[in-house]
Amino acid sequence: MAIHPDLLEILVCPVDKAALSLKADGSGLKCQQCHRVYPVKDDIPVMLVDEATIEVS
């Protein structure tokens, strides 16, 4: 089960309030501005800055 598009539409990065996009493999939500990736565990996005990683590419 993937993240519902309506939920993806309203979620923003907690750091800079920028839009998020689902990674191709569905493992996380990537911020378009700061490149933080918030993990998705059991189909639930973990929107905690301490849990995020930074992915440049």
N, C-alpha and C positions, 0 to 999 in steps of 0.2 A: 504494500500500500504506500502510495506516495503522499507528499504534502498537498493538501487541497489548494487549488489555485487561488481561492478567495483568501485563505490564510496567508499565502505567499505575497499576495497583493498588499496586505496591511502590515506585514512585518518589516521592520527597519533595523539597521545596525544600532545597538544601544550606545555606541561611542559617538558617531557622527550623524546619525539619523538618515543615512543614505540607503538607497534601495539594495535589496538582497536578491541574489539569483541562486537557484538550485544547481549544485555541481552536477555534471553529466552522470556521474556514478551514483548520485543521490545520497552521498555520505555527509553532505554539509551544505550550509547556506553561505555564500560568499558575498562580502560587501564590495560594491563596485568602487568605492572610494578609498577605503583604508586597507582593503585586501584581506581582512580578517575572515576566517572560515569558522562558522559556528557549527558544531557537530549535530547530526540528527541521529538520535538513539531511540530505537524502537518506534520509529516514525514520529518522534517528538523532537522539535528543534530545541536545543539547549542554548538559550540566548544569554549566557553568562560570559562576560569578558575574560574571566580567568580560564574558561574552558576553550576559548578560541585559539586558533593558530593563525599565523600570518603566511599567506601564500602569494608570492609575487607574480607568478605566471598564470 
